[in-house]
Amino acid sequence: MLLTVDVGNTNITLGVYDGDKLLFVSRLSTKPLLTEDQYAADILAILNLYKVEAEQIDGAVLSSVVPSLTGYLTKAIRRFWKIEPYVVSAETVPEVTVIPGMVNSLGADLIVGAAAAKALYPCPSIVIDMGTATTLTGINRKGEVCGVVILPGLNTSLDALTSGAAQLSAISLQAPNHVLGTNTVECIQSGMIYGTACMLDGLCDRMEAEIGEPCTVVATGGLAGMVIAHCRRKILFSDMLLLDGLKLIWENHKR
């Protein structure tokens, strides 16, 4: 079985594949102060919860945008499962290339998303990943990454807005029934959801214009499904895009 680990700034997403079957997906809060033993204990507890024996894990692949945790999790997997995890980077996944003149300094999450999009969807394409940050990665017809857009994620933007305004309390992220809000909560919800949907539509239009032809657009991330429902363009939703990308990378490099 293959253990896939995607470390984000907010959550660590775990998945276990038995062949092509994804057995489960679970999430841990990203806590940089935990030790490798504590992370190993948490992962073991999740495996036990889903009735997966530790000795059944014979492969592991890891992507991380939190450098301080990459070493801890690598050591934890190495120590408790006696296997060497494949750690995603621009150097270890050379099949994700960039256009001439662009420095290949892509983060691990962008590399995984690009690898999955190239394998699973027609190019050219745009990959939207909505997490702590919202990223849009452009991929041309040759499968090369030709640029990235990065902006604050929905929760990040909402936290910044509400923490800086004394009269605003915590507001849930959900779409109101109409764009024109009739109270403060609805006004902010409309701006967050409908405003983000319009922004994604507009950015995809501009990216397509620079790429030079229509693109397949696929979105992933915890809040993506809610937002793209209000986009005017067709955007595919793939909740497991990054885990599937990790599995594809592992299959390409496990030898």
Secondary structure as GFF3:
##gff-version 3
##sequence-region A 1 255
A	DSSP	beta_strand	2	7	.	.	.	ID=ss1
A	DSSP	beta_strand	11	18	.	.	.	ID=ss2
A	DSSP	beta_strand	21	29	.	.	.	ID=ss3
A	DSSP	alpha_helix	36	49	.	.	.	ID=ss4
A	DSSP	three_ten_helix	54	56	.	.	.	ID=ss5
A	DSSP	beta_strand	59	64	.	.	.	ID=ss6
A	DSSP	alpha_helix	67	81	.	.	.	ID=ss7
A	DSSP	beta_strand	86	87	.	.	.	ID=ss8
A	DSSP	alpha_helix	108	120	.	.	.	ID=ss9
A	DSSP	beta_strand	125	130	.	.	.	ID=ss10
A	DSSP	beta_strand	133	139	.	.	.	ID=ss11
A	DSSP	beta_strand	145	152	.	.	.	ID=ss12
A	DSSP	alpha_helix	154	163	.	.	.	ID=ss13
A	DSSP	alpha_helix	184	211	.	.	.	ID=ss14
A	DSSP	beta_strand	216	220	.	.	.	ID=ss15
A	DSSP	alpha_helix	224	228	.	.	.	ID=ss16
A	DSSP	beta_strand	236	237	.	.	.	ID=ss17
A	DSSP	alpha_helix	241	253	.	.	.	ID=ss18
###
